[in-house]
Amino acid sequence: MTTLTVPDAAELLEIARMLAREGAELARRRREEGVELAARKSSITDVVTEADREVEEHIRARLAQLRPEDGFYGEEGDPRTSVDGLNWVVDPIDGTVNYLYGIPHSAVSVAVAEGDPATQPASMRVLAGAVVNIFTGEEWAASLGCGATHNGEALAVEPAPSLAESLVGTGYSYDAAERRDQARVWAELAEHTRDVRRMGAAALDLTAVACGRLDIYYERGLKPWDLAAGSLIAREAGAVVKGLGADREGMGMLIAGHPDAVAEFEPRLAAALG
């Protein structure tokens, strides 16, 4: 593993913030010009726009100049192998369907991690990350051990309400059968919580936990680019981010929230999953 000094961590964070801002500005301009679909991925509902690809290529090219020995792992293109053990994990547009429809809830997520997110995502240790809302310009950022910020102001998760008073966020798969099962799980949880929000951008859902817009967030099926920056931001704000039981967060499950909220919620979720 690479050992970073504090100035190194600060430098990485500034790069993450800069590139997330640049990517968000590029995506915003392309949205104003009109969205063009580039492809469908796992299903007819799982889409990628030309802006997704252009933003990722922009960030990849900038990193090749700024950090040529670092690896790159993005949602749309092939990974680039790391020379120095650091890998940039990028979601060029998180919430592409929202972006397509003009719903102002999509973001660019940029993180840098030790470990290989492509082959060993469970070992990934995120060092710095930033998430920028494409439509509003809101920015969340964090570096490991140095706290999290929202538009430059320090973040700290609020004390947890009871589960019955908790607003819970989640996300659903693009696969119809998986979506049906996820809806079944939510139906099992509904009577125990205040309400649910399904907003369609995992990185922003994690930042929502960090800044008090959600009390709890859970989702299964997330990829490293979905959760890398947002998980660090939530953790550095004081949230717990984990999988079920002793598992780390990952494709199997991610749960985030104030430690007390997660402690009350997780048994209910485990029972609903069956």
C-alpha positions in Angstrom: 0.0 0.0 0.0 1.1 3.6 -0.7 1.7 5.7 2.4 0.6 9.3 2.0 1.7 12.3 3.9 -0.9 15.0 4.8 0.2 17.3 1.9 -0.3 14.4 -0.5 -3.8 13.8 0.8 -4.6 17.5 0.5 -3.3 17.5 -3.1 -5.3 14.4 -4.1 -8.4 16.0 -2.6 -7.9 19.2 -4.6 -7.5 17.2 -7.8 -10.7 15.3 -7.1 -12.6 18.5 -6.4 -11.2 20.2 -9.5 -12.0 17.3 -11.8 -15.5 16.8 -10.4 -16.2 20.5 -10.9 -14.8 20.4 -14.5 -16.8 17.2 -15.3 -20.0 18.7 -13.8 -19.6 21.9 -15.8 -19.0 20.0 -19.0 -22.1 17.7 -18.4 -24.2 20.8 -17.6 -23.3 22.4 -20.9 -24.0 19.3 -22.8 -27.4 19.0 -21.1 -28.3 22.5 -22.2 -27.3 21.7 -25.8 -29.5 18.6 -25.8 -28.9 15.0 -24.6 -27.9 12.3 -27.1 -28.2 8.7 -26.2 -25.1 6.7 -27.0 -26.0 3.2 -26.0 -28.1 0.9 -23.7 -26.2 -1.3 -21.3 -27.7 -4.0 -19.1 -31.4 -3.4 -20.3 -33.5 -1.0 -22.3 -33.8 1.2 -19.2 -30.0 1.3 -18.5 -28.8 4.0 -20.7 -25.5 5.9 -21.4 -25.4 9.3 -23.0 -22.7 10.9 -25.1 -22.1 13.2 -22.2 -21.2 10.2 -19.9 -18.5 9.2 -22.3 -17.2 12.7 -22.9 -17.0 13.6 -19.2 -15.2 10.4 -18.5 -12.7 10.9 -21.3 -12.1 14.5 -20.1 -11.3 13.3 -16.6 -9.2 10.4 -17.8 -7.1 12.7 -20.0 -6.6 15.3 -17.3 -5.4 12.6 -14.9 -3.0 11.2 -17.5 -1.4 14.7 -17.4 -1.6 15.3 -13.6 -1.0 11.8 -12.2 0.4 9.6 -15.0 1.4 6.7 -12.7 -2.1 6.4 -11.2 -4.6 3.9 -12.5 -8.1 4.8 -13.7 -11.4 2.9 -13.2 -14.5 4.5 -14.7 -18.0 3.3 -15.5 -17.8 3.8 -19.3 -14.3 2.9 -20.5 -11.6 0.3 -20.0 -9.5 0.5 -16.8 -5.9 1.8 -16.9 -3.4 -0.1 -14.7 -1.8 1.7 -11.8 2.0 1.9 -11.5 2.1 3.4 -8.0 -0.9 1.6 -6.3 -3.3 4.5 -6.6 -6.5 4.3 -8.7 -9.0 7.0 -9.6 -12.6 5.7 -9.5 -14.9 7.8 -11.5 -18.6 7.9 -12.2 -18.9 10.5 -15.0 -22.7 11.0 -14.6 -24.2 9.3 -11.6 -28.0 9.4 -12.2 -27.9 9.2 -16.0 -31.7 8.7 -16.3 -32.3 11.8 -14.1 -29.9 13.6 -16.4 -31.7 12.4 -19.5 -35.0 13.6 -18.2 -33.7 16.9 -16.8 -34.4 16.0 -13.2 -31.8 18.0 -11.2 -30.4 15.1 -9.2 -27.3 13.8 -11.0 -23.6 14.2 -10.2 -20.0 13.7 -11.2 -18.2 11.5 -8.6 -14.4 11.4 -8.5 -12.4 9.4 -5.9 -8.8 8.1 -5.5 -8.1 4.9 -3.7 -5.4 2.5 -2.7 -6.0 -1.0 -4.0 -7.5 -2.2 -7.3 -11.3 -1.5 -7.6 -11.5 -3.6 -10.7 -10.3 -6.9 -9.3 -10.4 -6.5 -5.5 -13.1 -3.9 -4.7 -13.4 -5.1 -1.1 -9.8 -4.1 -0.5 -10.3 -0.6 -1.9 -9.3 2.1 0.6 -10.6 5.5 -0.5 -8.3 8.4 0.3 -10.1 11.4 -1.2 -13.2 12.1 -3.1 -15.6 14.7 -4.4 -19.2 14.7 -5.6 -20.6 17.7 -7.6 -24.3 18.0 -8.5 -24.4 18.8 -12.3 -27.5 21.0 -12.1 -26.9 22.9 -8.9 -23.2 23.0 -8.5 -23.4 21.8 -4.9 -20.1 20.1 -3.9 -19.3 17.5 -1.2 -15.7 16.5 -0.5 -13.7 14.5 1.9 -10.2 13.1 2.5 -9.4 10.2 4.8 -9.1 11.3 8.5 -9.7 15.0 7.7 -13.5 15.3 7.7 -16.1 16.1 5.1 -17.4 19.3 3.7 -20.5 20.6 1.8 -19.7 23.7 -0.2 -16.7 24.2 2.0 -18.5 23.9 5.3 -17.7 21.1 7.7 -20.3 18.2 7.9 -21.4 16.1 10.9 -24.3 13.7 10.8 -27.1 14.5 13.2 -28.1 12.3 16.1 -30.4 9.6 14.8 -34.2 9.8 15.2 -36.1 6.7 16.0 -36.5 4.3 13.1 -40.2 5.2 12.9 -39.1 8.8 12.3 -36.3 8.1 9.9 -36.4 9.0 6.2 -34.9 6.2 4.3 -33.3 6.3 0.8 -32.7 3.4 -1.5 -32.2 2.5 -5.2 -33.5 -0.1 -7.5 -31.8 -2.2 -10.2 -32.3 -1.8 -13.9 -33.2 -5.5 -14.0 -37.0 -5.9 -13.8 -37.0 -9.1 -11.7 -34.5 -7.6 -9.3 -36.5 -4.4 -9.0 -39.6 -6.4 -8.1 -37.7 -8.1 -5.2 -36.3 -4.8 -4.1 -39.8 -3.4 -4.0 -40.9 -6.4 -1.9 -38.1 -5.6 0.6 -39.2 -2.0 0.9 -42.8 -3.1 1.4 -41.6 -5.2 4.4 -39.8 -2.1 5.8 -42.4 0.5 5.1 -44.4 0.3 8.3 -41.3 0.7 10.4 -40.0 4.0 8.9 -41.2 7.6 8.2 -41.0 7.2 4.5 -38.8 6.2 1.6 -37.1 8.2 -1.2 -35.8 6.6 -4.4 -33.9 9.4 -6.1 -31.7 7.6 -8.6 -28.1 8.7 -7.8 -26.2 6.6 -5.2 -23.4 9.2 -4.8 -25.9 11.9 -4.0 -27.8 9.6 -1.7 -24.7 9.0 0.3 -24.0 12.8 0.5 -27.6 13.2 1.6 -26.8 11.0 4.7 -23.8 13.1 5.3 -25.7 16.4 5.3 -28.9 15.3 6.9 -31.2 15.0 4.0 -31.6 11.3 4.6 -31.4 9.5 7.9 -30.5 6.1 6.3 -29.6 4.9 2.9 -29.4 1.3 1.7 -28.9 -0.3 -1.7 -27.6 -3.6 -3.2 -25.9 -4.0 -6.5 -23.7 -0.9 -6.3 -20.4 -0.7 -8.2 -17.1 0.8 -7.0 -17.7 4.0 -9.0 -21.2 4.4 -7.5 -20.0 4.4 -3.9 -16.3 5.3 -3.7 -16.5 9.1 -3.1 -19.9 9.1 -1.5 -19.0 6.5 1.1 -15.9 8.4 2.2 -17.9 11.6 2.5 -20.5 9.9 4.6 -17.9 8.2 6.8 -15.9 11.4 7.3 -19.1 13.2 8.4 -19.5 10.5 11.1 -21.9 8.0 9.5 -21.4 4.3 9.5 -21.1 2.8 6.0 -21.1 -1.0 5.9 -22.6 -4.2 4.4 -24.7 -6.7 6.2 -23.2 -8.1 9.4 -19.5 -8.0 9.3 -19.3 -7.5 5.5 -17.9 -4.3 4.0 -20.2 -2.3 1.7 -20.2 -3.4 -1.9 -22.4 -5.1 -4.5 -24.0 -7.3 -1.9 -25.3 -4.4 0.2 -24.5 -0.9 1.4 -26.1 0.6 4.5 -25.2 4.2 5.6 -26.5 6.3 8.4 -25.8 7.5 12.0 -24.4 4.6 14.0 -27.6 4.4 16.2 -29.9 4.6 13.1 -28.0 1.8 11.4 -28.0 -0.4 14.5 -31.8 -0.2 14.7 -32.4 -0.5 10.9 -30.1 -3.3 10.0 -32.0 -6.1 11.8 -35.2 -5.0 10.1 -33.5 -5.0 6.7 -31.9 -8.4 7.3 -35.4 -9.8 8.2 -37.0 -8.3 5.1 -34.3 -9.7 2.8 -35.1 -13.2 4.2 
